[in-house]
Amino acid sequence: MLERDHPKPEDLLKQLEMYQLIFDSIYNGAIVTDINGRITHFNKPYGAFLGVDPEDQIGRHCTESVDNSRMHIVARTGQPEINQSHRIRGQNMVVQRIPIQKDGEVIAVFGQVMFKDVKDVRKLASELSLLESKVKLYEEELINLRSTRYTFESIIGTSESIKALIIEARRAAANHYPVLISGASGTGKELFAQAIHHAGPRRAHPFVRINCAAIPRDLLESELFGYEKGAFTGAGADGKPGKFELARHGTVFLDEVGDLPLEMQPKLLRAIEDKEFERVGGTRIIQSDFRVIAATNQNLEQMLIDNRFRKDLFYRLNVIPLHIPPLRERRSDILPTARHLLKQMTQEANLAEIKMDKEVDRALRRYAWPGNVRELSNVLERTMSAIKGDTVCLQDLPFHLQRSRNKISDRNQSPLKDVQARTEKEAIRYALKESNHNKAGAARVLGIHRTLLYKKMKKYNLPL
């Protein structure tokens, strides 16, 4: 067996010289004593600070060189003293005294001056406080810039149903479980989704909206999960992250989830359950922590029966169900919502306050609002574009609302459902006429999806 080579004397000297250079470079001063408190090392910065020659201190007891020294006490107790106040020559400092052990026994004590003056500590604390304030400010700015437009304060309504819904939504905001928001088009599903995100712990992170009905089938997978370089013809040279990747630590809002193609549903389910996926054309597993909020204007339970929506995906999304009633079922919310929207519009247009007369109040309250809040907003915008003066009068409203006033006021002669159906049919006819029978334009006027418009036209035997 070969014996280890012993280091050469010149190597040892070089090593000792390096250790001494390191020790003398410790900022603010350092000292080492043996177990009896005798100084074995005393670096140059400490000597300069105390106004003494470092070499002359070697062999002295620590109390002879340093006022109020406790190095010998730490050697005896074996207990470190970290960031302790130490007064030398009338000046308060912050020091550390650390016992050095070998085989479980204290053989020396290392002392270091951390701050020559406690004022430095206060300065550092002040700087940290300032940094904390800046971080908080930047976080708030980040929330405003990258997150959401709407909060729970944006939801206007006095009806018991909307109050109860806000309470449920606030509870949902406090946890991380999936939420499924259902309701007719224009009821404000995205408004609730954004409010939940904004009130939750993920508010400083992205709110990523995915309209499942608007993305072409052949692009849906790459939009959701992203794609790698050369994954398909026309793919970007550097690839592209998907919506789930961009939503890391934030919220994914799956709007119109009922329109998701059946073949995509198991892939979506796996991504939601495992919080991991692969880009199109890639093999690398990407992990992304996100919360899911989905919304639909369709009857998903019926779609389950018709085998148009997977049960496992439905149960995964429907952990916290929230249903927004249509505007016609909460008529006490119509006028507060209208006044709120009108106030917003006047502020955005930099106009003076505009009021509504009593006949307008009655007409708005009695109308069925098949397009819900979106239709109400559309009506007010059109009214604002043509109004003269500071008060909305009945003749300023669209024609179908003026006519509906007389018909609906006589509601005692017809069941409510008949009145609603007749009003809805008349509204569709008017929208088609206004848009020169362009279905997409009519759907925009009504504030509903074009697919729903076709269903309504078929229901009322209107020519397609």
C-alpha positions as CSV (number, residue, x, y, z in Angstrom):
1,M,0.0,0.0,0.0
2,L,1.4,3.4,-1.0
3,E,1.8,6.1,1.6
4,R,0.2,9.5,0.9
5,D,2.7,12.1,-0.2
6,H,3.3,14.7,2.5
7,P,2.9,18.3,1.4
8,K,6.1,20.2,0.8
9,P,7.1,23.0,3.3
10,E,6.8,25.6,0.6
11,D,3.3,24.5,-0.2
12,L,2.3,24.7,3.4
13,L,3.7,28.2,3.6
14,K,1.8,29.3,0.5
15,Q,-1.4,27.8,2.1
16,L,-0.8,29.6,5.3
17,E,-0.2,32.8,3.5
18,M,-3.5,32.4,1.6
19,Y,-5.4,31.8,4.8
20,Q,-3.8,34.9,6.3
21,L,-4.8,37.0,3.2
22,I,-8.4,35.7,3.5
23,F,-8.5,36.5,7.2
24,D,-7.2,40.0,6.7
25,S,-9.8,40.6,3.9
26,I,-12.8,40.0,6.2
27,Y,-14.6,43.3,6.1
28,N,-15.3,45.1,9.4
29,G,-12.8,43.0,11.4
30,A,-12.4,39.5,12.8
31,I,-10.7,37.9,15.8
32,V,-10.0,34.3,17.0
33,T,-9.2,33.3,20.6
34,D,-8.3,30.0,22.3
35,I,-10.4,28.3,25.0
36,N,-8.9,30.6,27.6
37,G,-9.7,33.8,25.8
38,R,-6.1,34.4,24.5
39,I,-6.0,36.0,21.0
40,T,-4.5,33.8,18.3
41,H,-5.6,35.8,15.3
42,F,-6.4,39.5,14.9
43,N,-7.0,40.8,11.4
44,K,-5.9,44.2,9.9
45,P,-9.4,45.8,9.4
46,Y,-10.1,45.2,13.1
47,G,-6.8,46.7,14.1
48,A,-7.4,49.8,11.9
49,F,-10.9,50.1,13.4
50,L,-9.6,50.0,17.0
51,G,-6.4,51.9,16.3
52,V,-4.1,49.1,17.4
53,D,-1.4,47.0,15.8
54,P,-2.8,43.5,15.0
55,E,0.4,41.7,15.6
56,D,0.8,43.2,19.1
57,Q,-2.6,41.7,20.1
58,I,-1.5,38.1,19.6
59,G,-1.2,36.3,23.0
60,R,-3.1,38.9,25.0
61,H,-6.4,38.2,26.7
62,C,-9.3,39.3,24.6
63,T,-10.5,41.7,27.4
64,E,-7.2,43.6,27.2
65,S,-7.6,44.4,23.5
66,V,-11.4,44.7,23.1
67,D,-13.8,46.5,25.5
68,N,-16.5,44.4,26.9
69,S,-15.3,41.3,25.1
70,R,-17.2,38.0,25.7
71,M,-15.1,35.7,23.6
72,H,-13.8,33.8,26.7
73,I,-17.4,33.4,27.9
74,V,-18.5,31.8,24.6
75,A,-15.5,29.5,24.8
76,R,-16.7,28.4,28.3
77,T,-20.4,28.0,27.4
78,G,-20.0,26.7,23.9
79,Q,-23.1,28.8,22.9
80,P,-22.9,31.0,19.8
81,E,-23.9,34.6,20.1
82,I,-25.3,35.8,16.8
83,N,-25.9,39.5,15.9
84,Q,-25.4,40.7,19.4
85,S,-25.0,44.4,20.4
86,H,-21.5,45.3,21.5
87,R,-20.4,48.7,22.8
88,I,-16.7,49.6,22.1
89,R,-15.3,53.1,22.9
90,G,-18.8,54.5,23.2
91,Q,-20.0,53.1,19.9
92,N,-22.7,50.4,19.5
93,M,-21.8,47.7,17.1
94,V,-23.3,44.4,16.0
95,V,-21.0,41.3,16.4
96,Q,-21.1,37.5,16.1
97,R,-19.2,35.1,18.4
98,I,-19.0,31.5,17.2
99,P,-17.4,28.6,19.0
100,I,-15.1,26.4,16.8
101,Q,-15.4,22.7,17.7
102,K,-13.3,19.6,17.1
103,D,-14.4,16.1,18.1
104,G,-17.3,17.7,20.0
105,E,-15.1,20.0,22.1
106,V,-14.6,23.8,21.8
107,I,-11.0,24.5,20.8
108,A,-11.4,28.2,19.8
109,V,-13.9,31.1,19.2
110,F,-14.3,33.1,16.1
111,G,-15.6,36.7,16.4
112,Q,-16.6,39.1,13.7
113,V,-17.9,42.6,13.5
114,M,-21.0,42.6,11.3
115,F,-21.8,46.3,11.5
116,K,-19.5,48.9,13.0
117,D,-22.4,51.1,13.9
118,V,-26.0,50.1,14.7
119,K,-27.0,53.0,12.5
120,D,-26.0,50.8,9.6
121,V,-28.5,48.2,10.8
122,R,-31.2,50.8,10.9
123,K,-30.2,52.0,7.4
124,L,-30.3,48.4,6.1
125,A,-33.7,47.9,7.7
126,S,-35.0,51.1,6.2
127,E,-33.7,50.0,2.8
128,L,-35.4,46.6,3.1
129,S,-38.7,48.3,4.2
130,L,-38.4,50.5,1.1
131,L,-37.8,47.5,-1.1
132,E,-40.8,45.7,0.4
133,S,-43.0,48.7,-0.3
134,K,-41.7,48.8,-3.9
135,V,-42.4,45.1,-4.3
136,K,-46.0,45.6,-3.0
137,L,-46.5,48.6,-5.4
138,Y,-45.1,46.7,-8.4
139,E,-47.3,43.7,-7.5
140,E,-50.4,46.0,-7.5
141,E,-49.3,47.4,-10.8
142,L,-48.8,43.9,-12.2
143,I,-52.3,43.0,-11.1
144,N,-53.7,46.0,-12.9
145,L,-51.7,45.4,-16.1
146,R,-51.8,41.7,-16.6
147,S,-54.7,40.4,-14.7
148,T,-58.4,41.4,-14.9
149,R,-60.7,44.3,-15.7
150,Y,-63.5,43.2,-13.4
151,T,-63.8,42.6,-9.6
152,F,-66.8,41.8,-7.4
153,E,-67.4,45.5,-7.2
154,S,-68.1,45.4,-11.0
155,I,-71.1,43.1,-10.5
156,I,-74.2,45.3,-10.1
157,G,-77.5,43.8,-8.8
158,T,-79.9,44.0,-5.8
159,S,-81.9,40.8,-6.4
160,E,-81.6,38.0,-3.9
161,S,-80.4,35.6,-6.5
162,I,-77.5,37.8,-7.6
163,K,-76.5,38.5,-3.9
164,A,-76.5,34.8,-3.1
165,L,-74.4,34.2,-6.3
166,I,-71.8,36.8,-5.3
167,I,-71.5,35.1,-1.8
168,E,-70.9,31.7,-3.5
169,A,-68.4,33.2,-5.9
170,R,-66.5,34.9,-3.1
171,R,-66.2,31.5,-1.4
172,A,-64.9,30.0,-4.6
173,A,-62.3,32.7,-4.9
174,A,-60.7,31.6,-1.6
175,N,-59.8,28.1,-2.8
176,H,-58.3,26.5,-5.9
177,Y,-61.0,24.1,-7.1
178,P,-62.5,24.2,-10.6
179,V,-65.5,26.4,-11.1
180,L,-68.2,25.9,-13.8
181,I,-70.3,29.0,-14.5
182,S,-73.5,28.4,-16.5
183,G,-76.0,30.9,-17.9
184,A,-77.4,32.3,-21.1
185,S,-75.3,34.4,-23.4
186,G,-74.8,37.9,-22.1
187,T,-75.4,37.2,-18.4
188,G,-71.8,38.1,-17.4
189,K,-70.1,34.7,-17.0
190,E,-66.6,36.2,-17.8
191,L,-67.3,39.0,-15.4
192,F,-67.8,36.5,-12.6
193,A,-64.7,34.5,-13.7
194,Q,-62.5,37.6,-13.6
195,A,-63.9,38.6,-10.2
196,I,-63.1,35.2,-8.8
197,H,-59.6,35.3,-10.2
198,H,-59.0,38.9,-8.9
199,A,-60.2,38.1,-5.4
200,G,-58.1,34.9,-5.1
201,P,-54.4,34.2,-4.3
202,R,-53.5,34.0,-8.0
203,R,-54.5,37.6,-8.8
204,A,-50.9,38.7,-9.5
205,H,-50.6,36.0,-12.2
206,P,-52.1,35.7,-15.6
207,F,-55.8,35.3,-16.4
208,V,-55.8,33.5,-19.7
209,R,-59.1,33.3,-21.7
210,I,-59.7,30.5,-24.2
211,N,-62.8,30.7,-26.3
212,C,-63.4,27.1,-27.2
213,A,-66.0,28.0,-29.8
214,A,-63.8,30.5,-31.7
215,I,-60.6,28.5,-32.2
216,P,-60.7,26.2,-35.4
217,R,-60.6,22.5,-34.5
218,D,-57.2,21.9,-36.3
219,L,-55.6,24.7,-34.3
220,L,-57.2,24.0,-30.9
221,E,-54.6,21.6,-29.6
222,S,-51.6,23.8,-30.5
223,E,-53.4,26.9,-29.0
224,L,-54.0,25.0,-25.7
225,F,-50.7,23.2,-25.4
226,G,-48.4,25.1,-27.7
227,Y,-46.1,23.6,-30.4
228,E,-42.5,22.9,-31.1
229,K,-40.4,24.1,-34.0
230,G,-41.4,22.4,-37.2
231,A,-44.4,20.6,-35.6
232,F,-46.5,21.3,-38.7
233,T,-46.5,23.3,-41.9
234,G,-46.5,27.0,-40.9
235,A,-45.3,26.4,-37.4
236,G,-43.1,29.2,-36.1
237,A,-39.3,28.8,-36.2
238,D,-39.0,28.9,-32.4
239,G,-42.2,27.1,-31.5
240,K,-44.8,28.7,-29.3
241,P,-46.1,28.2,-25.7
242,G,-49.7,27.3,-25.3
243,K,-52.4,28.9,-23.2
244,F,-51.9,26.5,-20.3
245,E,-48.2,27.2,-20.3
246,L,-48.8,31.0,-20.3
247,A,-51.3,30.6,-17.4
248,R,-48.7,29.2,-15.0
249,H,-49.6,30.1,-11.4
250,G,-52.7,31.9,-12.7
251,T,-56.2,31.0,-14.1
252,V,-57.3,29.4,-17.3
253,F,-60.8,30.6,-18.3
254,L,-62.4,28.0,-20.7
255,D,-65.2,30.1,-22.3
256,E,-67.9,28.2,-24.3
257,V,-66.5,24.9,-23.0
258,G,-69.6,23.1,-24.3
259,D,-68.3,23.8,-27.9
260,L,-65.1,21.9,-27.2
261,P,-64.7,19.0,-29.8
262,L,-65.3,15.6,-28.4
263,E,-61.8,14.4,-29.5
264,M,-60.1,17.2,-27.5
265,Q,-62.0,16.6,-24.3
266,P,-59.8,13.7,-23.0
267,K,-56.6,15.7,-23.6
268,L,-58.1,18.7,-21.8
269,L,-59.1,16.4,-18.9
270,R,-55.6,15.0,-18.6
271,A,-54.0,18.4,-18.6
272,I,-56.4,19.6,-15.9
273,E,-55.9,16.6,-13.7
274,D,-52.2,16.2,-14.0
275,K,-51.2,19.8,-14.5
276,E,-48.8,18.6,-17.2
277,F,-48.9,18.2,-21.0
278,E,-46.7,18.1,-24.1
279,R,-46.5,20.7,-26.9
280,V,-47.6,19.5,-30.3
281,G,-44.6,17.9,-32.0
282,G,-42.7,17.7,-28.7
283,T,-41.7,15.0,-26.2
284,R,-40.8,17.1,-23.2
285,I,-43.4,17.1,-20.4
286,I,-44.3,20.7,-19.4
287,Q,-45.7,21.3,-15.9
288,S,-47.9,24.3,-15.2
289,D,-49.8,25.1,-12.0
290,F,-53.1,26.8,-12.9
291,R,-56.7,27.1,-11.8
292,V,-59.6,26.3,-14.1
293,I,-62.8,28.3,-14.5
294,A,-65.1,27.1,-17.2
295,A,-68.3,28.7,-18.6
296,T,-71.1,27.6,-20.9
297,N,-74.4,28.7,-22.2
298,Q,-75.4,25.2,-23.1
299,N,-77.1,22.4,-21.0
300,L,-74.1,20.2,-20.4
301,E,-76.3,17.6,-18.5
302,Q,-78.3,17.1,-21.7
303,M,-75.1,16.9,-23.7
304,L,-73.9,14.1,-21.4
305,I,-77.1,12.2,-22.3
306,D,-76.5,12.9,-26.0
307,N,-72.9,11.7,-25.7
308,R,-71.6,15.1,-26.8
309,F,-69.7,15.9,-23.6
310,R,-67.6,13.5,-21.5
311,K,-68.9,12.7,-18.1
312,D,-65.4,12.6,-16.5
313,L,-64.6,16.0,-17.9
314,F,-67.9,17.4,-16.7
315,Y,-67.4,16.1,-13.2
316,R,-63.9,17.5,-13.1
317,L,-65.1,21.0,-14.1
318,N,-68.3,21.0,-12.1
319,V,-66.7,21.0,-8.7
320,I,-68.1,24.4,-7.8
321,P,-71.2,25.2,-10.0
322,L,-72.4,28.7,-10.3
323,H,-75.6,29.5,-12.4
324,I,-76.3,33.1,-13.4
325,P,-80.1,33.6,-13.9
326,P,-81.1,35.5,-17.1
327,L,-82.0,39.2,-16.7
328,R,-85.7,38.6,-17.1
329,E,-85.7,36.4,-14.0
330,R,-84.2,39.2,-11.9
331,R,-86.0,42.3,-13.0
332,S,-85.0,44.3,-10.0
333,D,-81.5,44.2,-11.4
334,I,-82.4,45.8,-14.8
335,L,-82.5,49.5,-13.8
336,P,-79.5,49.4,-11.4
337,T,-77.5,47.7,-14.2
338,A,-78.7,50.1,-16.8
339,R,-77.8,53.2,-14.7
340,H,-74.4,51.7,-14.0
341,L,-73.7,51.0,-17.7
342,L,-75.0,54.5,-18.6
343,K,-72.7,56.1,-16.0
344,Q,-69.7,54.1,-17.4
345,M,-70.5,55.2,-20.9
346,T,-70.8,58.9,-20.1
347,Q,-67.5,58.8,-18.2
348,E,-65.7,57.1,-21.0
349,A,-67.1,59.6,-23.5
350,N,-66.3,62.5,-21.1
351,L,-69.9,63.6,-21.1
352,A,-72.1,65.1,-18.4
353,E,-74.4,62.8,-16.4
354,I,-77.3,61.4,-18.5
355,K,-80.6,60.4,-16.8
356,M,-83.5,58.2,-17.9
357,D,-87.1,59.3,-17.6
358,K,-89.8,57.2,-16.0
359,E,-91.2,55.9,-19.3
360,V,-87.8,54.6,-20.2
361,D,-87.5,52.9,-16.8
362,R,-90.8,51.1,-17.4
363,A,-89.9,50.1,-20.9
364,L,-86.6,48.6,-19.8
365,R,-88.1,46.9,-16.8
366,R,-90.9,45.3,-18.9
367,Y,-88.7,44.1,-21.8
368,A,-87.7,40.4,-21.8
369,W,-84.0,41.0,-22.6
370,P,-83.3,37.8,-24.5
371,G,-79.7,39.0,-24.9
372,N,-79.4,39.8,-21.2
373,V,-76.9,42.4,-20.0
374,R,-75.0,42.4,-23.3
375,E,-78.2,43.3,-25.1
376,L,-78.9,46.0,-22.5
377,S,-75.5,47.4,-23.0
378,N,-76.0,47.4,-26.8
379,V,-79.3,49.2,-26.5
380,L,-77.8,51.9,-24.2
381,E,-74.8,52.4,-26.6
382,R,-77.1,52.9,-29.6
383,T,-79.2,55.2,-27.5
384,M,-76.2,57.2,-26.5
385,S,-75.1,57.7,-30.1
386,A,-78.4,59.4,-31.0
387,I,-79.5,61.1,-27.8
388,K,-80.0,64.9,-27.7
389,G,-79.9,66.5,-24.3
390,D,-79.2,65.0,-20.9
391,T,-82.2,62.7,-20.5
392,V,-83.0,59.5,-22.3
393,C,-86.7,59.6,-23.4
394,L,-88.8,56.7,-24.7
395,Q,-88.5,57.8,-28.3
396,D,-84.7,57.6,-27.9
397,L,-84.9,53.8,-27.4
398,P,-84.8,51.3,-30.3
399,F,-88.2,50.8,-32.0
400,H,-88.7,47.3,-30.7
401,L,-88.4,48.5,-27.1
402,Q,-90.9,51.3,-27.7
403,R,-93.4,48.8,-29.2
404,S,-92.9,46.2,-26.5
405,R,-94.0,48.8,-23.9
406,N,-97.7,48.6,-25.0
407,K,-97.7,44.9,-25.7
408,I,-96.1,43.8,-22.5
409,S,-98.0,46.2,-20.3
410,D,-101.1,44.2,-21.1
411,R,-99.5,41.1,-19.6
412,N,-102.6,40.1,-17.6
413,Q,-104.2,38.9,-20.9
414,S,-101.3,36.4,-21.7
415,P,-99.2,34.0,-19.7
416,L,-95.7,35.3,-19.0
417,K,-94.0,32.7,-21.2
418,D,-96.2,33.7,-24.2
419,V,-95.2,37.3,-23.7
420,Q,-91.5,36.5,-23.4
421,A,-91.6,34.3,-26.5
422,R,-93.5,36.9,-28.6
423,T,-91.0,39.6,-27.4
424,E,-88.0,37.4,-28.2
425,K,-89.4,36.6,-31.7
426,E,-90.0,40.3,-32.4
427,A,-86.5,41.2,-31.2
428,I,-85.0,38.7,-33.6
429,R,-87.0,40.0,-36.5
430,Y,-85.9,43.5,-35.7
431,A,-82.3,42.5,-35.4
432,L,-82.4,40.7,-38.7
433,K,-84.0,43.7,-40.4
434,E,-81.4,46.0,-38.9
435,S,-78.5,43.9,-40.1
436,N,-80.0,43.3,-43.6
437,H,-80.6,39.6,-42.6
438,N,-76.9,39.1,-41.9
439,K,-76.9,36.4,-39.2
440,A,-73.6,37.4,-37.6
441,G,-74.7,41.0,-37.5
442,A,-78.1,40.1,-36.0
443,A,-76.4,38.0,-33.3
444,R,-74.2,41.0,-32.4
445,V,-77.2,43.3,-32.2
446,L,-78.9,40.8,-29.8
447,G,-75.7,40.1,-27.9
448,I,-75.9,36.3,-28.4
449,H,-73.9,33.7,-30.2
450,R,-74.7,33.0,-33.8
451,T,-75.4,29.3,-33.0
452,L,-78.0,30.4,-30.5
453,L,-79.6,32.7,-33.0
454,Y,-80.0,29.8,-35.5
455,K,-81.7,27.8,-32.7
456,K,-84.1,30.6,-31.9
457,M,-84.9,31.2,-35.5
458,K,-85.7,27.5,-35.9
459,K,-87.8,27.6,-32.7
460,Y,-89.9,30.5,-33.9
461,N,-90.2,29.2,-37.5
462,L,-88.3,32.2,-38.9
463,P,-86.8,31.7,-42.4
464,L,-83.1,30.8,-42.2
